[in-house]
Every structure is written in C-alpha cells, then in structure tokens.
Amino acid sequence: MMIEVRGLSHRFGNSLILEDIDLQITRGEFVAIIGPNGAGKSTLIRLILGLLPVQSGSIRIDGEGHLDWLRHNPMGYLPQKEEFDRGFPASALDIVLMGLAAELPLGGRFTKSHRERAMAALETTSTAELASKRLGSLSGGQLQRVLLARALVSRSNYLILDEPEASVDRPGVQSFFALLHDLNKAGKTIITISHDLHTLSEHCSSLICLNRKLHCHSKTELVNAEIIRKTFGEAVKLIDKDY
C-alpha cells in the first residue's frame, strides 16, 4: 500500500517546475519534502491531492489511479496558508466540521455523529477546550491545531501538510511535530513540506530532497551535507545537525 509517482513532470507556462519525478511513499512512513523556494514541493503535493491535473507521468495510490482513489477515499490536507475572516462568527468546532462537508447530501445538516467525530478530532489535537471559541480569538498555534483537527476528522490513512510550522512559534513547532510523530506511530502516513531540518531529523523516517528534479529519497539518517547542498545550492547554511 503506497503512493507511487512515475515520470511526473509539470509546467506552469514555459517554466518546468517538476522534471521526471519517480518516487514511492510506503504506507506508515513519515516523509518530509525539503528544497528551496520554487523547487516544486507544493506542486508535487497538489498533484498527489488531485488539485492540479497531471500533465506527464502518473500517480497511483494503493494500486489505483490517484483520481479514482480520491473519489472514494478522503485524504487529510493542511494547506500552507488559509485566509480566514477573523471577524467571521465561526467556532473552532464549526471549522472542524467543514472537514466533513463532503459527506452531507445537498442541503443536509451535520448530525450528532458528525459533531462527535469533530470533537474527537479536537481531542486528538488537544484543542477540545477551544471548541466553542470564535475563530478570531485563537492564537496562530491554536488555529493550526484546529486546522489539523479538520484534516484528521475524515479519518484518512494519509495526512499531507504544507509548511505547518509557518505560523507557529518555536516551542509550538516542537509540540506540533511531536503530535505528528504520535499520529504516525498510530498508523497514519504523513507527508509534510518543511524547512526545519533539525526538527525533521528528530521525527521523520525519510526525506525527499527536491529541486525541480528528485535529488534524493532516503532514510533521514542517510541524507548528508553533500545531498543537502546539491538540493539547496552551495550557499545553504547547515545548523544544529551535520547533514
């Protein structure tokens, strides 16, 4: 059971963003995608999620074409940035329930079962006490955990995150990745984009080094300084860990 990418290339206009990507992500992995800005990291996950059309190559999930798989399977997704009207009168529970909207018939309402699932997701992210809090009253770290609960509420075996640490302070980042680590140990396959190499080295089982081309997909401890420099360029400064 895996995500399998073969010969994947993608262009925006005349710009080649991804070139001939081959990789496999086995179910149960905790994988981080790293690379400089503009390397194609977000494009890769948006292709996997079916948010962009595949132009060249193929993506299969658990042996099935990814679009066919996605039609009848949820995939948890925490985007890089979401714009919210902080004055909008929605609670944290309302935000999590949005993750179940696809289950509603046209004109349908959320049931008691839906609300119980949403509360369970908030419990998982240690934000159940925020259920009735308005969106505008949440800190950046609290909002990120609520959005993670929304990604989890569908109970997908896969969770994809795009720079989840972007709006979280340093202690919050450590706590957030510890939570992801626990989710992975409980059986969830996690794919995250991140620039925090030190934190990734503590929690991820493998790294995908991407800069238009795939430079490396290997166990975290096998990714060394030379691979990192080839991915990011010679000017990269390595901190805290001898990669």
Backbone hydrogen bonds in HBPLUS format (Angstrom, degrees):
<---DONOR---> <-ACCEPTOR-->    atom                        ^
c    i                          cat <-CA-CA->   ^        H-A-AA   ^      H-
h    n   atom  resd res      DA  || num        DHA   H-A  angle D-A-AA Bond
n    s   type  num  typ     dist DA aas  dist angle  dist       angle   num
A0027-ARG N   A0001-MET O   2.91 MM  26  5.63 161.5  1.94 156.5 150.7     1
A0062-ASP N   A0002-MET O   2.71 MM  60  5.04 169.0  1.72 154.9 158.9     2
A0003-ILE N   A0025-ILE O   2.86 MM  22  5.07 157.8  1.91 144.0 150.5     3
A0025-ILE N   A0003-ILE O   2.84 MM  22  5.07 161.4  1.87 150.5 156.6     4
A0004-GLU N   A0060-ARG O   2.78 MM  56  5.12 169.4  1.79 157.1 160.5     5
A0060-ARG N   A0004-GLU O   2.86 MM  56  5.12 160.2  1.90 149.0 155.7     6
A0005-VAL N   A0023-LEU O   2.84 MM  18  5.20 178.7  1.84 167.0 167.2     7
A0023-LEU N   A0005-VAL O   3.00 MM  18  5.20 156.5  2.05 133.2 138.2     8
A0006-ARG N   A0058-SER O   2.96 MM  52  5.29 167.7  1.97 152.4 153.9     9
A0058-SER N   A0006-ARG O   2.89 MM  52  5.29 153.0  1.96 149.6 157.8    10
A0008-LEU N   A0021-ILE O   3.06 MM  13  4.74 163.9  2.08 133.6 128.9    11
A0021-ILE N   A0008-LEU O   2.84 MM  13  4.74 169.1  1.85 126.7 128.9    12
A0009-SER N   A0056-SER O   3.06 MM  47  5.30 155.4  2.12 134.5 137.6    13
A0010-HIS N   A0018-LEU O   2.96 MM   8  5.01 152.8  2.04 128.0 129.1    14
A0017-ILE N   A0010-HIS O   2.80 MM   7  5.59 147.9  1.90 151.7 162.6    15
A0018-LEU N   A0010-HIS O   3.22 MM   8  5.01 161.8  2.26 135.3 138.7    16
A0012-PHE N   A0015-SER O   2.97 MM   3  5.31 153.6  2.04 151.2 158.0    17
A0015-SER N   A0012-PHE O   3.06 MM   3  5.31 156.9  2.11 131.5 129.5    18
A0019-GLU N   A0212-ARG O   2.96 MM 193  5.80 153.7  2.03 144.6 139.7    19
A0029-GLU N   A0026-THR O   3.10 MM   3  5.88 152.5  2.18 149.3 148.9    20
A0190-ILE N   A0029-GLU O   2.98 MM 161  6.38 159.0  2.02 155.4 160.0    21
A0205-SER N   A0030-PHE O   2.84 MM 175  5.28 142.2  1.98 137.2 149.7    22
A0206-SER N   A0030-PHE O   3.40 MM 176  6.64 157.5  2.46 147.2 145.8    23
A0031-VAL N   A0190-ILE O   2.77 MM 159  6.07 160.8  1.80 167.2 161.9    24
A0192-THR N   A0031-VAL O   2.88 MM 161  6.36 158.5  1.93 156.1 163.1    25
A0032-ALA N   A0206-SER O   3.12 MM 174  6.57 156.9  2.17 149.4 155.6    26
A0208-ILE N   A0032-ALA O   2.75 MM 176  6.06 161.8  1.78 162.6 165.4    27
A0033-ILE N   A0192-THR O   2.74 MM 159  6.12 156.1  1.80 151.2 158.5    28
A0194-SER N   A0033-ILE O   3.42 MM 161  6.61 155.7  2.49 153.0 155.6    29
A0034-ILE N   A0208-ILE O   2.85 MM 174  6.15 164.1  1.88 162.5 166.9    30
A0210-LEU N   A0034-ILE O   2.88 MM 176  6.10 175.8  1.88 169.1 169.8    31
A0039-ALA N   A0036-PRO O   3.17 MM   3  5.54 136.4  2.37 140.9 136.6    32
A0212-ARG N   A0039-ALA O   2.84 MM 173  5.10 152.7  1.91 140.4 136.8    33
A0044-LEU N   A0040-GLY O   2.94 MM   4  6.10 152.2  2.02 146.3 152.7    34
A0045-ILE N   A0041-LYS O   3.25 MM   4  6.69 161.8  2.29 152.7 155.6    35
A0046-ARG N   A0042-SER O   2.95 MM   4  6.09 154.2  2.02 148.2 156.0    36
A0047-LEU N   A0043-THR O   2.95 MM   4  6.13 144.7  2.08 145.5 154.5    37
A0048-ILE N   A0044-LEU O   3.07 MM   4  6.39 157.9  2.12 147.6 153.3    38
A0049-LEU N   A0045-ILE O   2.92 MM   4  6.11 152.3  2.00 144.7 152.1    39
A0051-LEU N   A0046-ARG O   2.81 MM   5  5.05 142.0  1.96 162.5 163.2    40
A0050-GLY N   A0047-LEU O   3.09 MM   3  5.11 155.0  2.16 101.6 109.4    41
A0066-HIS N   A0059-ILE O   3.05 MM   7  5.63 157.5  2.10 146.7 140.5    42
A0061-ILE N   A0064-GLU O   2.76 MM   3  5.30 155.0  1.82 160.5 159.4    43
A0064-GLU N   A0061-ILE O   3.04 MM   3  5.30 163.0  2.07 112.3 117.9    44
A0068-ASP N   A0065-GLY O   3.08 MM   3  5.42 117.5  2.49 107.6 122.4    45
A0069-TRP N   A0065-GLY O   2.93 MM   4  6.17 162.5  1.96 159.8 165.6    46
A0070-LEU N   A0066-HIS O   2.87 MM   4  5.99 159.7  1.91 147.6 153.0    47
A0071-ARG N   A0067-LEU O   3.18 MM   4  6.29 133.0  2.42 136.5 146.9    48
A0071-ARG N   A0068-ASP O   3.28 MM   3  5.32 136.4  2.48  95.7 107.2    49
A0072-HIS N   A0069-TRP O   3.24 MM   3  5.90 147.2  2.36 112.9 120.1    50
A0076-GLY N   A0158-TYR O   3.08 MM  82  6.08 143.0  2.22 158.8 150.2    51
A0160-ILE N   A0076-GLY O   2.87 MM  84  6.10 160.8  1.90 141.2 146.3    52
A0078-LEU N   A0160-ILE O   2.85 MM  82  6.31 156.2  1.90 157.4 165.0    53
A0162-ASP N   A0078-LEU O   2.99 MM  84  6.32 155.6  2.05 176.7 172.6    54
A0088-PHE N   A0085-ASP O   2.84 MM   3  5.35 165.1  1.86 120.2 125.3    55
A0090-ALA N   A0088-PHE O   2.74 MM   2  5.71 140.4  1.89 108.9  96.9    56
A0135-LEU N   A0090-ALA O   2.92 MM  45  5.90 146.9  2.03 177.3 171.6    57
A0095-ILE N   A0091-SER O   3.08 MM   4  6.47 153.2  2.15 149.2 156.0    58
A0092-ALA N   A0133-LYS O   2.97 MM  41  5.91 133.3  2.19 153.7 167.7    59
A0096-VAL N   A0092-ALA O   3.11 MM   4  6.46 157.6  2.16 150.8 155.9    60
A0093-LEU N   A0131-ALA O   2.99 MM  38  4.73 157.0  2.04 139.9 132.8    61
A0097-LEU N   A0093-LEU O   2.96 MM   4  6.20 157.5  2.01 151.3 157.8    62
A0098-MET N   A0094-ASP O   3.21 MM   4  6.50 133.2  2.44 139.9 150.9    63
A0098-MET N   A0095-ILE O   3.18 MM   3  5.31 136.1  2.38  97.0 108.8    64
A0099-GLY N   A0096-VAL O   2.95 MM   3  5.60 152.3  2.03 116.0 123.6    65
A0100-LEU N   A0097-LEU O   2.84 MM   3  5.39 164.6  1.87 118.9 123.9    66
A0101-ALA N   A0098-MET O   3.21 MM   3  5.15 168.1  2.22 106.1 109.2    67
A0103-GLU N   A0100-LEU O   2.95 MM   3  5.60 157.1  2.00 120.0 127.1    68
A0104-LEU N   A0101-ALA O   3.09 MM   3  5.51 160.6  2.13 113.3 119.2    69
A0108-GLY N   A0105-PRO O   2.77 MM   3  5.00 158.2  1.81 139.2 136.2    70
A0115-ARG N   A0111-THR O   3.07 MM   4  6.43 159.3  2.12 149.2 154.3    71
A0116-GLU N   A0112-LYS O   2.90 MM   4  6.17 151.7  1.98 149.0 157.3    72
A0117-ARG N   A0113-SER O   2.98 MM   4  6.23 155.9  2.04 148.5 154.7    73
A0118-ALA N   A0114-HIS O   2.92 MM   4  6.22 154.9  1.98 148.5 155.8    74
A0119-MET N   A0115-ARG O   2.91 MM   4  6.13 156.6  1.97 146.8 152.8    75
A0120-ALA N   A0116-GLU O   2.94 MM   4  6.15 151.4  2.02 143.5 151.6    76
A0121-ALA N   A0117-ARG O   2.99 MM   4  6.29 149.8  2.09 145.5 153.1    77
A0122-LEU N   A0118-ALA O   3.02 MM   4  6.33 152.9  2.10 145.1 152.5    78
A0123-GLU N   A0119-MET O   2.87 MM   4  6.15 149.9  1.96 146.0 154.7    79
A0124-THR N   A0120-ALA O   3.00 MM   4  6.28 151.5  2.09 143.0 150.2    80
A0125-THR N   A0121-ALA O   3.21 MM   4  6.54 145.2  2.34 142.6 150.7    81
A0127-THR N   A0122-LEU O   2.84 MM   5  4.99 175.8  1.84 151.5 150.1    82
A0126-SER N   A0123-GLU O   3.06 MM   3  4.95 162.7  2.09 106.9 109.8    83
A0130-LEU N   A0127-THR O   2.86 MM   3  5.33 157.4  1.91 115.1 122.8    84
A0131-ALA N   A0128-ALA O   3.15 MM   3  5.37 167.6  2.17 114.3 116.1    85
A0133-LYS N   A0130-LEU O   2.87 MM   3  5.09 151.6  1.95 113.1 122.6    86
A0137-SER N   A0134-ARG O   3.02 MM   3  5.57 156.1  2.08 116.6 123.9    87
A0138-LEU N   A0135-LEU O   3.24 MM   3  5.72 168.8  2.25 117.0 120.4    88
A0143-LEU N   A0139-SER O   2.89 MM   4  6.07 166.0  1.91 155.1 158.9    89
A0144-GLN N   A0140-GLY O   3.04 MM   4  6.20 153.8  2.11 143.0 150.1    90
A0145-ARG N   A0141-GLY O   3.16 MM   4  6.43 151.3  2.25 143.3 150.0    91
A0146-VAL N   A0142-GLN O   2.98 MM   4  6.28 152.1  2.06 149.3 157.6    92
A0147-LEU N   A0143-LEU O   2.86 MM   4  6.12 157.3  1.91 151.7 157.9    93
A0148-LEU N   A0144-GLN O   2.92 MM   4  6.15 141.5  2.07 136.7 147.8    94
A0149-ALA N   A0145-ARG O   2.92 MM   4  6.21 150.7  2.01 141.5 149.1    95
A0150-ARG N   A0146-VAL O   2.99 MM   4  6.40 146.9  2.10 142.9 152.1    96
A0151-ALA N   A0147-LEU O   3.05 MM   4  6.38 147.7  2.15 140.3 148.5    97
A0151-ALA N   A0148-LEU O   3.02 MM   3  4.98 115.7  2.45  93.3 109.2    98
A0152-LEU N   A0148-LEU O   2.94 MM   4  6.23 136.0  2.14 143.9 156.9    99
A0152-LEU N   A0149-ALA O   3.12 MM   3  4.97 126.8  2.42  91.2 105.4   100
A0153-VAL N   A0149-ALA O   2.99 MM   4  6.02 132.3  2.22 146.9 158.0   101
A0155-ARG N   A0152-LEU O   2.86 MM   3  5.50 161.8  1.89 123.6 129.9   102
A0189-THR N   A0157-ASN O   2.87 MM  32  6.12 163.9  1.90 173.5 168.3   103
A0159-LEU N   A0189-THR O   2.84 MM  30  6.19 147.1  1.95 164.1 172.8   104
A0191-ILE N   A0159-LEU O   2.91 MM  32  6.33 158.4  1.96 160.4 166.3   105
A0161-LEU N   A0191-ILE O   2.84 MM  30  6.31 156.5  1.89 155.6 162.8   106
A0193-ILE N   A0161-LEU O   2.90 MM  32  6.31 145.9  2.02 143.8 154.6   107
A0163-GLU N   A0193-ILE O   2.88 MM  30  5.03 136.5  2.07 121.1 132.3   108
A0166-ALA N   A0163-GLU O   3.19 MM   3  5.73 169.1  2.20 122.8 124.3   109
A0168-VAL N   A0165-GLU O   3.17 MM   3  5.20 169.3  2.18 117.1 116.8   110
A0172-GLY N   A0169-ASP O   2.95 MM   3  5.15 113.3  2.41 102.6 119.7   111
A0173-VAL N   A0169-ASP O   2.84 MM   4  6.17 141.4  1.99 152.3 165.0   112
A0173-VAL N   A0170-ARG O   3.10 MM   3  5.06 122.9  2.44  95.4 109.8   113
A0174-GLN N   A0170-ARG O   3.23 MM   4  6.59 161.2  2.27 156.9 159.2   114
A0175-SER N   A0171-PRO O   3.13 MM   4  6.38 161.2  2.16 147.1 152.3   115
A0176-PHE N   A0172-GLY O   2.81 MM   4  5.93 154.9  1.87 146.0 153.6   116
A0177-PHE N   A0173-VAL O   2.93 MM   4  6.14 166.2  1.95 156.7 159.1   117
A0178-ALA N   A0174-GLN O   3.00 MM   4  6.14 143.7  2.14 139.5 149.9   118
A0179-LEU N   A0175-SER O   3.05 MM   4  6.33 147.6  2.16 142.7 150.8   119
A0180-LEU N   A0176-PHE O   3.01 MM   4  6.42 154.8  2.08 145.4 152.5   120
A0181-HIS N   A0177-PHE O   2.85 MM   4  6.03 152.3  1.93 142.2 150.0   121
A0182-ASP N   A0178-ALA O   3.01 MM   4  6.31 152.8  2.09 143.3 149.7   122
A0183-LEU N   A0179-LEU O   2.95 MM   4  6.28 156.7  2.00 151.1 157.7   123
A0184-ASN N   A0180-LEU O   2.89 MM   4  6.15 152.8  1.97 149.1 156.5   124
A0185-LYS N   A0181-HIS O   2.94 MM   4  6.24 155.8  2.00 147.8 154.6   125
A0186-ALA N   A0182-ASP O   2.99 MM   4  6.24 134.6  2.20 140.2 152.4   126
A0188-LYS N   A0183-LEU O   3.16 MM   5  5.80 163.7  2.19 145.9 142.4   127
A0187-GLY N   A0184-ASN O   2.92 MM   3  5.20 160.0  1.96 109.0 114.7   128
A0197-LEU N   A0195-HIS O   3.08 MM   2  5.84 123.8  2.41 109.5  93.9   129
A0200-LEU N   A0196-ASP O   3.00 MM   4  6.20 163.2  2.03 157.2 162.7   130
A0201-SER N   A0197-LEU O   2.95 MM   4  6.09 150.2  2.04 144.9 152.0   131
A0202-GLU N   A0199-THR O   3.08 MM   3  5.29 138.9  2.26 101.6 113.0   132
A0203-HIS N   A0200-LEU O   3.18 MM   3  5.31 132.1  2.42  99.2 111.4   133
A0204-CYS N   A0200-LEU O   2.86 MM   4  5.33 167.7  1.88 150.3 153.8   134
A0220-THR N   A0205-SER O   3.16 MM  15  5.68 159.7  2.20 115.3 118.9   135
A0207-LEU N   A0218-SER O   2.91 MM  11  5.73 155.6  1.97 167.7 170.3   136
A0218-SER N   A0207-LEU O   3.11 MM  11  5.73 146.7  2.23 154.4 157.6   137
A0209-CYS N   A0216-CYS O   2.73 MM   7  4.99 164.1  1.76 149.4 155.1   138
A0215-HIS N   A0209-CYS O   2.79 MM   6  5.32 154.5  1.85 158.0 163.7   139
A0211-ASN N   A0213-LYS O   3.00 MM   2  5.19 170.8  2.01 151.9 154.7   140
A0222-LEU N   A0219-LYS O   2.88 MM   3  5.47 154.0  1.95 120.1 128.6   141
A0223-VAL N   A0220-THR O   3.20 MM   3  5.58 163.8  2.23 112.4 117.3   142
A0228-ILE N   A0224-ASN O   3.11 MM   4  6.43 162.9  2.14 154.9 160.0   143
A0229-ARG N   A0225-ALA O   2.92 MM   4  6.13 160.4  1.96 150.6 155.8   144
A0230-LYS N   A0226-GLU O   3.00 MM   4  6.20 153.8  2.07 145.3 152.3   145
A0231-THR N   A0227-ILE O   3.02 MM   4  6.22 143.9  2.15 143.7 153.6   146
A0232-PHE N   A0228-ILE O   2.87 MM   4  6.07 169.3  1.88 159.8 161.8   147
A0233-GLY N   A0229-ARG O   2.63 MM   4  4.94 142.4  1.76 135.0 144.8   148
A0236-VAL N   A0233-GLY O   3.30 MM   3  6.06 173.7  2.31 123.7 125.5   149
A0243-TYR N   A0241-LYS O   2.93 MM   2  5.77 119.7  2.30 113.0  96.0   150
